[in-house]
Amino acid sequence: MPIFHAEDLKTKIAQIIRATGSSEVEALRVCTNLVQANLKGHDSHGAGMIPRYIESFQEGSLQPNQSIQVKSDLGSMLVLDGQGGFGQIVGEEAIVMGISRAKKLGSCIVSLSHAHHLGRIGHFAEMAAAEGLVSIHLVNVISAPVVAVWGGGIGRHGTNPFCIGVPITHREPFILDFATSRSAQGKMRVAHNTGKQVSPGFLINQQGLPTTDPSVVVKPDAAGNLGALMPFGEHKGSGLAIACELLGGALTGGGTWKPPKIKKRAIWNGMLSILINPVCMSSKEQFEIEANSFIDWVYQSPASEAGVPVMLAGEPERKMMALRLANGFEIDNKTWQDICEAGKKVGVNLK
C-alpha cells in the first residue's frame, strides 16, 4: 500500500474538490480537515470520503461555496442552516459563531441543519476546547439507514455521532467522540476495501443474521438492500442514537429518518451543539483544581494490561497524529484507486 504524507495528500485531493467549483480556500479547508482525520487514525473520515463527495456533487446534492444562513438569532441560541454546503465549512462557521457567543454570554446553543457530511465531530469539540469552552454535540445522519435499533433486525438510522470536549488547564483537552453504532460505517468501508473481516457482534446481514463480512453495509445486495451495524452498548447506545436523531435531526429542523428509502449519495447531518464557558459556572481556579485532580486520579489507576497505560479520550488520536506526521500513513490500494477515479469524473488526473 502506498505511503502518503499529509501536505502532499492534501495538495492532491484539493485538486479534486477545487474541480467541483469550490474556491481554493474552501478546497484547502475541506481537505485539511479530511487529512487531519487520517493523521488522527480515523481513516473512515479522511481522504477516502472524496469519492462519496464527488458522487453527491454530481447528483446535485452537495453545494460548493456555501455559508451558513442565520434563521434565528436569540443571542445565546443560534438556529443556522448549512444550505447543503461542505460540512467542514459550515460546521466550522457555526462553531466559531457559537464560541463567540459562549465567551460573551456564558453559554450558547447552536442548531445546525442541512449540512453535508460534517466529518469528524471531534474537530468541533477541539475548536471549542482551544478557546476554553466545554462543548456537547449530538448529530444525526441522513443517508442509508445502516444501524439497527437494539432488538431490531434491519437498519433504521445512521451512525449518529455523539461528542463531548472539555478543556483542562495545563493538559490536552478531553475529547470524547464516537459513533453510536459499534463502529463508524467508514471503518466498514476501509475493512471491505482491504479484504478484512470484522469482529463478531458488529454486523447483521440483510436477513438480520450476525455476520463478520463488512460488505453487507458497503455494497447493496441484488435487491438493493443493505445489512446493518449494531448499536454500541446494547439498549444504552441505541437510546443515545435515537436521542441524536431527535435532537440533531428533529429539533434542528434538518429532518429525521423515515420512508421512502433515500437513494441519493449525499450524507446530510444535523448537529445540536451546546457550548459552555466553565468560568461562568465556577471560579477558574476551582475548575482547574477539580479537573486536574480527577485526571491525576484516573492516571494513577493500575493498568489492566502490563505495559499498556491508562489513556483519556483524545490521547490515542494525538499519539497517532505524531506518528503519522513523522512517518506518513498508508491508504489501501482500493481506496486510492477510488479517489483517483473520483478525480477523473471532474477532470483531474492524479499521479
C-alpha positions as a printed Julia matrix, in Angstrom:
351×3 Matrix{Float64}:
   0.0     0.0     0.0
   1.31    3.48   -0.85
   2.59    5.76    1.91
   1.31    9.33    1.96
   2.45   12.43    3.8
  -0.1    14.97    4.97
   0.8    18.02    2.89
   1.28   16.05   -0.32
  -2.02   14.22    0.09
  -3.86   17.44    0.91
  -2.49   19.09   -2.24
  -3.55   16.13   -4.37
  -7.12   15.8    -3.14
  -7.64   19.57   -3.03
  -7.38   19.49   -6.85
 -10.45   17.25   -6.92
 -12.51   19.44   -4.59
 -11.42   22.54   -6.49
 -12.71   20.94   -9.7
 -16.26   20.97   -8.28
 -16.15   24.76   -8.45
 -15.06   25.23   -4.85
 -12.87   28.22   -4.16
  -9.23   27.47   -3.5
  -9.69   28.47    0.15
 -12.69   26.17    0.57
 -10.98   23.23   -1.11
  -7.92   23.55    1.15
 -10.06   23.84    4.29
 -12.1    20.76    3.38
  -9.01   18.72    2.55
  -7.1    19.9     5.61
  -9.96   18.55    7.7
 -10.04   15.23    5.84
  -6.29   14.7     6.09
  -6.34   15.62    9.77
  -8.79   12.73   10.27
  -6.27   10.42    8.57
  -3.49   11.77   10.77
  -5.5    11.07   13.9
  -6.12    7.49   12.85
  -9.71    7.95   11.69
  -9.28    6.9     8.06
 -13.04    6.39    7.89
 -13.44   10.19    7.9
 -10.35   11.0     5.85
  -9.4    11.27    2.2
 -11.4     8.14    1.46
 -14.57   10.28    1.64
 -13.64   12.07   -1.6
 -15.4     9.57   -3.94
 -18.64    9.91   -1.97
 -18.4    13.71   -2.04
 -17.95   13.7    -5.82
 -20.95   11.41   -6.28
 -23.01   13.73   -4.11
 -21.83   16.77   -6.05
 -22.58   15.2    -9.42
 -26.12   14.28   -8.42
 -26.7    17.9    -7.38
 -26.8    17.39   -3.63
 -23.52   18.82   -2.29
 -23.32   22.56   -2.96
 -19.84   24.15   -3.11
 -19.1    27.66   -1.8
 -21.94   27.84    0.69
 -22.01   29.59    4.06
 -24.37   29.25    6.99
 -27.67   31.09    6.88
 -28.88   32.52   10.19
 -32.52   31.51   10.59
 -32.9    32.8    14.15
 -30.58   34.7    16.49
 -31.64   34.86   20.14
 -28.22   35.75   21.47
 -27.41   32.61   23.4
 -29.31   30.45   20.89
 -28.49   30.32   17.19
 -30.56   28.49   14.58
 -28.44   28.0    11.48
 -28.87   26.36    8.05
 -25.88   24.9     6.22
 -27.59   25.25    2.81
 -26.16   21.96    1.58
 -22.58   23.17    1.83
 -19.47   21.23    2.78
 -19.91   20.28    6.42
 -16.27   21.05    7.14
 -17.01   24.67    6.16
 -20.5    25.34    7.52
 -19.75   23.3    10.65
 -16.72   25.43   11.44
 -18.67   28.62   10.77
 -21.41   27.51   13.16
 -18.99   26.62   15.94
 -16.99   29.84   15.52
 -20.2    31.82   15.94
 -21.18   29.7    18.96
 -17.74   30.16   20.54
 -18.03   33.93   20.27
 -21.44   33.95   21.95
 -20.47   31.5    24.7
 -17.39   33.52   25.61
 -19.53   36.66   25.83
 -22.73   35.27   27.36
 -21.51   32.2    29.25
 -23.2    29.64   27.02
 -24.7    29.16   23.59
 -26.93   26.56   21.98
 -26.17   26.15   18.28
 -28.62   24.38   15.99
 -27.23   23.49   12.57
 -29.32   21.83    9.87
 -28.8    20.84    6.22
 -25.03   20.44    6.38
 -23.35   17.99    4.07
 -21.13   15.44    5.83
 -19.6    17.22    8.84
 -16.68   14.83    9.06
 -15.0    14.06   12.38
 -17.14   15.74   15.06
 -14.22   15.79   17.49
 -12.77   18.61   15.35
 -15.52   20.95   16.54
 -15.01   19.96   20.17
 -11.3    20.65   19.73
 -12.1    24.11   18.35
 -14.22   24.92   21.39
 -11.72   23.47   23.87
  -8.94   25.57   22.33
 -11.0    28.61   23.34
 -11.5    27.31   26.88
 -15.06   26.09   26.32
 -16.83   22.86   27.17
 -18.94   21.54   24.29
 -21.5    18.81   23.7
 -22.55   17.74   20.21
 -25.4    15.46   19.1
 -25.5    14.64   15.39
 -27.88   12.73   13.16
 -27.08   11.24    9.76
 -29.48   11.11    6.84
 -28.06    8.67    4.34
 -28.53    4.9     4.05
 -30.05    3.64    7.36
 -27.17    1.36    8.26
 -27.65    1.0    12.01
 -30.23   -1.24   13.65
 -32.04   -0.25   16.84
 -31.43   -2.6    19.76
 -33.63   -5.64   19.24
 -34.18   -4.79   15.56
 -33.16   -6.82   12.53
 -32.76   -4.09    9.93
 -31.22   -0.61    9.68
 -33.36    2.23   11.0
 -31.0     5.22   11.33
 -27.42    6.37   10.75
 -24.28    6.18   12.85
 -25.37    9.33   14.73
 -22.18   10.64   16.41
 -22.0    11.97   19.97
 -19.15   14.14   21.21
 -18.03   15.99   24.35
 -14.99   18.24   24.67
 -13.6    19.56   27.97
 -10.6    21.91   28.23
  -8.24   21.08   31.09
  -5.66   23.66   32.14
  -2.02   22.61   31.64
  -3.17   19.44   29.85
  -4.52   18.42   26.49
  -8.33   18.54   26.33
 -10.63   15.59   26.97
 -12.24   14.82   23.59
 -14.84   12.05   23.64
 -16.06   11.41   20.09
 -17.8     8.26   18.9
 -20.42    6.87   16.59
 -23.38    5.42   18.46
 -23.03    2.31   16.3
 -20.35   -0.18   17.32
 -18.23    1.22   14.52
 -18.36    4.09   12.07
 -19.62    2.93    8.69
 -16.47    4.31    7.1
 -14.44    1.8     9.1
 -16.5    -0.93    7.43
 -15.65    0.61    4.04
 -11.95    0.51    4.94
 -12.24   -3.12    6.1
 -14.11   -4.06    2.92
 -11.52   -2.34    0.7
  -8.67   -4.17    2.42
 -10.42   -7.55    2.34
 -10.72   -7.89    6.11
 -13.46   -9.43    8.22
 -14.64   -7.67   11.39
 -15.2    -8.97   14.89
 -18.44  -10.8    15.74
 -21.18   -8.62   17.19
 -20.69   -5.63   14.91
 -22.95   -6.51   11.98
 -26.09   -8.23   10.82
 -26.74   -9.14    7.19
 -29.79   -8.39    5.02
 -31.65  -11.24    6.7
 -30.97   -9.89   10.18
 -28.4   -12.6    10.94
 -24.98  -11.98   12.54
 -22.08  -11.69   10.1
 -18.42  -10.63   10.08
 -18.48   -9.52    6.42
 -18.26   -5.69    6.21
 -19.53   -5.66    2.63
 -23.11   -6.01    3.91
 -23.11   -2.3     4.83
 -20.97   -1.19    1.87
 -22.48   -2.92   -1.18
 -26.25   -3.49   -1.52
 -27.42   -6.97   -2.46
 -29.24   -7.78   -5.72
 -32.46   -6.36   -4.29
 -30.73   -3.11   -3.32
 -30.75   -3.83    0.41
 -28.0    -3.36    2.98
 -27.34   -5.12    6.23
 -26.81   -3.09    9.38
 -24.35   -2.15   12.08
 -25.31   -2.86   15.66
 -25.52   -0.09   18.27
 -22.76    0.13   20.87
 -23.71   -0.68   24.44
 -26.86   -2.58   23.53
 -30.01   -0.66   24.6
 -27.96    2.22   26.06
 -26.16    3.04   22.83
 -29.35    2.58   20.88
 -31.13    5.04   23.16
 -28.35    7.6    22.71
 -28.53    7.16   18.92
 -32.25    7.87   19.0
 -31.58   10.95   21.16
 -29.14   12.15   18.48
 -31.85   11.66   15.86
 -34.44   13.56   17.87
 -32.14   16.44   18.87
 -29.69   16.58   15.96
 -32.39   15.94   13.37
 -35.91   16.77   14.55
 -35.06   19.69   16.85
 -32.64   21.38   14.42
 -35.15   21.15   11.58
 -32.84   19.09    9.42
 -35.19   16.11    9.42
 -35.08   12.54   10.67
 -35.02    9.08    9.15
 -38.31    7.88    7.66
 -39.56    6.25    4.43
 -39.31    6.38    1.49
 -35.82    4.98    1.19
 -33.25    7.6     0.19
 -31.24    6.52   -2.84
 -29.02    9.58   -3.24
 -25.34    9.6    -2.36
 -25.5    12.7    -0.19
 -24.76   12.47    3.53
 -26.79   15.07    5.42
 -26.05   15.98    9.03
 -27.92   17.98   11.62
 -26.0    18.97   14.75
 -27.14   20.37   18.07
 -24.18   21.86   19.95
 -24.11   23.21   23.48
 -21.14   25.42   24.34
 -20.42   26.39   27.95
 -17.86   28.77   29.43
 -16.8    26.94   32.62
 -15.52   30.16   34.17
 -19.1    31.42   34.31
 -20.17   28.36   36.34
 -17.38   28.3    38.92
 -14.18   30.11   39.68
 -11.42   29.43   37.18
  -9.25   28.13   39.99
 -11.91   25.72   41.25
 -12.47   24.22   37.81
  -8.73   23.82   37.25
  -8.19   22.14   40.62
 -11.13   19.75   40.34
 -10.48   18.76   36.73
  -6.75   18.23   37.2
  -7.08   16.36   40.49
  -9.55   13.94   38.95
  -7.38   13.39   35.87
  -4.43   12.7    38.19
  -6.6    10.12   39.99
  -7.52    8.48   36.7
  -3.89    8.22   35.58
  -2.93    6.67   38.92
  -5.14    3.68   38.15
  -3.17    0.45   37.78
  -3.16   -0.76   34.18
  -5.22   -3.85   33.43
  -2.55   -4.97   30.95
   1.15   -4.63   31.66
   2.83   -2.02   29.51
  -0.46   -0.5    28.32
  -1.06    2.69   30.32
  -4.45    4.21   31.02
  -5.32    6.89   28.45
  -8.02    9.53   28.28
 -10.3    10.18   25.33
  -8.39   12.18   22.72
  -4.99   10.86   23.76
  -4.8     7.96   21.25
  -5.55   10.39   18.42
  -2.78   12.75   19.47
  -0.27    9.92   19.71
  -1.3     8.62   16.29
  -1.03   12.09   14.78
   2.55   12.47   16.0
   3.5     9.13   14.43
   1.76    9.77   11.14
   3.14   13.28   10.78
   6.63   11.84   11.2
   6.3     8.66    9.18
   3.37    9.17    6.83
   0.47    6.73    6.61
  -0.97    4.11    4.31
  -4.05    4.35    2.16
  -5.1     0.99    0.79
  -4.88    0.43   -2.95
  -8.65    0.17   -3.47
  -9.35    3.43   -1.63
  -6.63    5.27   -3.56
  -7.93    3.85   -6.84
 -11.43    5.1    -5.92
 -10.03    8.56   -5.13
  -8.24    8.65   -8.5
 -11.43    7.58  -10.3
 -13.36   10.31   -8.49
 -10.8    12.8    -9.75
 -11.26   11.66  -13.32
 -15.01   12.29  -13.05
 -14.27   16.0   -12.61
 -11.32   16.16  -14.99
  -8.45   15.67  -12.53
  -5.77   13.04  -13.2
  -3.78   12.3   -10.06
  -0.31   10.82  -10.37
